[in-house]
C-alpha cells in the first residue's frame, strides 16, 4: 500500500529537490553520503535507518551497507551476526512479485527472522514500525540492489514523484563510495596479540581502519563510538608509536604489526 503525503510538490519543494539531486554528484565518501541523507534526503524520504543490500538473493549471498542515525544499527552490526538475510530476501521477493514497484509496510514484524536470535541490532530493528522498499535491477551483473528505509514511525509518508527522482541518485551515490565493511579476517587474526608498543585491541581496530583511509567520523560510525573518542584513541596511539601524524602512524604501525 502506498501512502503519499502530497501528490503534487510545491514550487519551493521542487527547487529543494533539484538542489538535493545536484548535491549528490559531489559525494565521494561514506560520511558525505550519510550527511546528505540526513540533511537533505530525509525531508523527502523520512527514515531512521537505510539498509542497502545487494548480491545473489536466490542463494542468500548478500552484502550490506547501512546509513543509520541509531547507534545500535550500523554496517558492522549487520554483517557480524545480525540475522536479516531472510527479511531482505522476503522483501526482495515481494518487490519482484509486485512488478518491481516500490511499496510501504506499516506496523510490520520481522517476517522470516529466527526469533531465537537476539542482539542489540535485532532488538532495535524490532522497534521499527514502518518501512519503504525500493529495488534497482542490475541485469548486467545480476546483482540487484534493494533499498529499505526503516522508520520508528508507523505511518511512512512518501511523495512518489520525489522518491522516483531521488532513488537513482541514492543508488548512484552509494555505488561511488567505499562500503563500510567489518574488520578484514586477515587483520582480525592479529587482535589479542601483544604488540611491541602495547597497542590495545581497540587501538588496533582503529589503526586498521586508519590504514584503510577512513576518517575519524567514519571510524566512529563503524565502531559505534564518537569521532571525539576516535581522536582521543589516536592521540594515545601517536604517543605509543612516537609519531605526530596519521601517515607516520600508518607506516610505524605496519612495521610494528608485522613484527608481532
C-alpha positions as CSV (number, residue, x, y, z in Angstrom):
1,X,0.0,0.0,0.0
2,X,1.4,3.4,-1.0
3,X,0.8,6.3,1.3
4,X,1.5,9.7,-0.2
5,X,1.6,12.8,1.9
6,X,1.2,15.2,-1.0
7,X,0.9,14.1,-4.6
8,X,2.0,17.5,-6.1
9,X,5.2,19.1,-4.8
10,X,5.1,22.8,-4.2
11,X,7.5,25.0,-6.3
12,X,9.8,25.6,-3.3
13,X,9.9,21.8,-2.8
14,X,10.8,21.2,-6.4
15,X,13.7,23.7,-6.1
16,X,14.9,22.0,-2.9
17,X,14.6,18.5,-4.6
18,X,16.7,19.6,-7.6
19,X,19.3,21.1,-5.2
20,X,19.4,17.8,-3.3
21,X,19.9,15.8,-6.6
22,X,22.6,18.2,-7.7
23,X,24.5,17.9,-4.4
24,X,24.5,14.1,-4.7
25,X,27.0,14.5,-7.6
26,X,29.8,15.6,-5.3
27,X,29.5,12.7,-2.9
28,X,32.7,10.6,-2.8
29,X,33.0,9.3,0.8
30,X,30.6,7.4,3.0
31,X,30.4,10.2,5.6
32,X,29.3,12.6,2.8
33,X,26.6,10.2,1.8
34,X,25.4,9.9,5.4
35,X,25.2,13.7,5.9
36,X,23.4,14.1,2.5
37,X,20.8,11.6,3.6
38,X,20.3,13.2,7.0
39,X,20.4,16.8,5.9
40,X,18.7,16.8,2.6
41,X,17.1,13.4,1.6
42,X,15.4,13.0,4.9
43,X,12.9,15.8,4.3
44,X,11.6,13.9,1.2
45,X,12.1,10.3,2.4
46,X,11.8,10.4,6.2
47,X,13.6,7.5,7.8
48,X,15.9,6.4,10.7
49,X,17.9,3.7,9.0
50,X,18.7,3.0,5.4
51,X,19.8,-0.6,4.6
52,X,21.2,-1.2,1.1
53,X,21.5,-4.9,0.3
54,X,22.8,-6.4,-2.9
55,X,24.0,-9.7,-4.2
56,X,22.5,-13.1,-5.0
57,X,19.1,-13.1,-3.4
58,X,18.3,-16.6,-4.6
59,X,21.3,-18.2,-2.8
60,X,21.4,-15.7,0.1
61,X,24.9,-14.4,-0.6
62,X,24.2,-10.8,0.3
63,X,26.3,-7.7,1.0
64,X,25.2,-4.8,3.2
65,X,25.8,-1.1,3.6
66,X,24.0,0.9,6.3
67,X,23.4,4.6,6.9
68,X,21.8,5.0,10.4
69,X,21.3,7.6,13.0
70,X,20.7,4.9,15.6
71,X,23.9,3.8,17.3
72,X,22.7,0.2,17.7
73,X,22.4,-0.3,14.0
74,X,25.4,0.0,11.6
75,X,27.1,-1.9,8.8
76,X,29.4,-3.8,11.2
77,X,26.4,-5.0,13.4
78,X,24.5,-6.1,10.3
79,X,27.5,-8.0,8.8
80,X,28.6,-9.5,12.2
81,X,25.6,-11.7,13.1
82,X,22.5,-9.6,12.8
83,X,20.4,-12.2,11.0
84,X,18.5,-10.1,8.5
85,X,19.0,-12.1,5.3
86,X,15.6,-13.9,5.5
87,X,13.9,-10.5,5.9
88,X,15.7,-8.9,3.0
89,X,15.1,-11.9,0.7
90,X,11.4,-11.8,1.7
91,X,11.2,-8.1,0.9
92,X,13.0,-8.6,-2.4
93,X,10.6,-11.3,-3.5
94,X,7.7,-9.1,-2.6
95,X,9.2,-6.3,-4.7
96,X,9.6,-8.7,-7.6
97,X,6.1,-10.1,-7.3
98,X,4.7,-6.5,-7.2
99,X,6.1,-5.8,-10.6
100,X,9.3,-4.2,-9.2
101,X,7.3,-1.3,-7.8
102,X,8.2,0.4,-4.5
103,X,6.0,-0.3,-1.5
104,X,5.4,0.7,2.1
105,X,4.8,-1.5,5.0
106,X,3.2,-0.3,8.3
107,X,3.2,-2.0,11.7
108,X,5.5,-4.7,10.3
109,X,7.2,-7.5,12.1
110,X,10.5,-9.2,11.2
111,X,9.0,-11.9,9.0
112,X,11.2,-14.8,8.4
113,X,13.7,-13.9,11.1
114,X,14.9,-16.5,13.7
115,X,13.1,-15.5,16.9
116,X,15.8,-17.2,18.9
117,X,18.4,-14.8,17.6
118,X,18.9,-11.8,19.9
119,X,21.4,-9.0,19.9
120,X,21.2,-5.2,20.1
121,X,20.8,-4.9,16.3
122,X,17.8,-7.3,16.1
123,X,16.2,-5.7,19.2
124,X,16.4,-2.3,17.7
125,X,15.1,-3.4,14.3
126,X,12.2,-4.9,16.1
127,X,11.3,-1.4,17.3
128,X,10.9,-0.1,13.7
129,X,7.2,0.3,12.8
130,X,7.3,1.2,9.2
131,X,9.4,0.8,6.1
132,X,9.6,1.8,2.5
133,X,11.2,-0.6,0.0
134,X,12.6,0.0,-3.5
135,X,14.8,-2.0,-5.7
136,X,17.2,-1.5,-8.6
137,X,17.6,-4.2,-11.2
138,X,21.1,-4.8,-12.5
139,X,20.7,-7.1,-15.5
140,X,24.4,-6.8,-16.5
141,X,25.9,-8.2,-13.3
142,X,22.8,-10.0,-12.0
143,X,23.4,-8.3,-8.6
144,X,20.1,-6.5,-7.9
145,X,20.1,-3.9,-5.1
146,X,17.3,-3.4,-2.5
147,X,17.0,-0.2,-0.5
148,X,15.0,-0.4,2.7
149,X,14.2,2.7,4.6
150,X,13.2,1.9,8.2
151,X,11.2,4.3,10.4
152,X,10.3,4.3,14.0
153,X,7.0,5.8,13.0
154,X,4.2,3.5,11.9
155,X,3.0,5.7,9.1
156,X,5.6,6.3,6.4
157,X,4.7,9.2,4.2
158,X,6.4,9.2,0.8
159,X,5.8,11.5,-2.1
160,X,6.0,9.3,-5.2
161,X,7.4,11.9,-7.5
162,X,10.3,12.9,-5.2
163,X,11.0,9.2,-4.4
164,X,11.2,8.2,-8.0
165,X,13.6,11.1,-8.8
166,X,15.8,10.6,-5.7
167,X,16.2,6.8,-5.7
168,X,18.5,6.6,-8.9
169,X,20.8,9.3,-7.3
170,X,20.9,7.5,-4.0
171,X,21.8,4.3,-5.8
172,X,24.5,6.1,-7.9
173,X,26.0,7.9,-4.9
174,X,26.2,4.7,-2.8
175,X,27.9,2.8,-5.6
176,X,30.6,5.5,-5.8
177,X,31.6,5.4,-2.1
178,X,33.6,2.6,-0.5
179,X,31.4,0.3,1.6
180,X,31.9,0.4,5.3
181,X,32.8,-3.2,5.9
182,X,33.7,-5.1,9.1
183,X,37.3,-5.8,10.1
184,X,39.0,-8.0,7.4
185,X,39.7,-11.5,8.6
186,X,43.4,-11.3,7.9
187,X,43.7,-8.3,10.2
188,X,41.2,-9.6,12.8
189,X,43.5,-12.6,13.3
190,X,46.1,-10.2,14.9
191,X,43.6,-9.0,17.5
192,X,44.6,-10.2,21.0
193,X,48.3,-10.2,20.3
194,X,50.5,-8.0,22.4
195,X,52.3,-5.7,20.0
196,X,55.7,-4.3,20.9
197,X,54.3,-0.8,21.6
198,X,51.4,-2.2,23.8
199,X,48.6,-1.1,21.4
200,X,45.3,-2.3,22.8
201,X,42.7,-4.2,20.8
202,X,40.5,-1.1,20.4
203,X,43.5,0.9,19.2
204,X,44.5,-1.9,16.9
205,X,40.9,-1.8,15.4
206,X,41.2,2.0,14.9
207,X,44.6,1.7,13.3
208,X,43.3,-0.9,10.8
209,X,40.6,1.5,9.7
210,X,43.1,4.4,9.5
211,X,45.3,2.3,7.2
212,X,42.1,1.7,5.1
213,X,41.8,5.5,4.7
214,X,38.8,6.0,7.0
215,X,38.2,9.4,8.6
216,X,37.6,9.8,12.4
217,X,33.9,10.2,11.6
218,X,33.7,7.0,9.5
219,X,35.7,5.0,12.1
220,X,33.2,6.2,14.7
221,X,30.3,5.0,12.6
222,X,31.9,1.6,12.1
223,X,32.9,1.1,15.8
224,X,29.8,2.8,17.3
225,X,31.9,5.4,19.1
226,X,32.0,9.2,18.7
227,X,34.6,10.9,16.4
228,X,36.0,12.6,19.5
229,X,36.6,9.2,21.1
230,X,38.4,8.1,18.0
231,X,40.5,11.3,18.1
232,X,41.5,10.6,21.8
233,X,42.4,7.0,20.9
234,X,44.6,8.3,18.1
235,X,46.4,10.7,20.4
236,X,47.4,7.7,22.6
237,X,48.4,5.7,19.6
238,X,50.6,8.5,18.4
239,X,52.3,8.7,21.8
240,X,52.9,4.9,21.9
241,X,54.3,4.9,18.4
242,X,56.2,8.1,18.9
243,X,54.8,9.8,15.8
244,X,53.0,13.0,15.0
245,X,50.7,12.3,12.0
246,X,48.4,9.7,10.6
247,X,50.8,9.0,7.8
248,X,53.7,8.4,10.2
249,X,51.4,6.3,12.4
250,X,50.4,4.0,9.5
251,X,54.0,3.5,8.5
252,X,55.1,2.7,12.0
253,X,52.1,0.6,12.8
254,X,52.6,-1.6,9.8
255,X,56.2,-2.3,10.8
256,X,55.1,-3.0,14.4
257,X,52.2,-5.2,13.3
258,X,54.4,-7.5,11.2
259,X,57.0,-7.7,13.9
260,X,54.4,-9.1,16.3
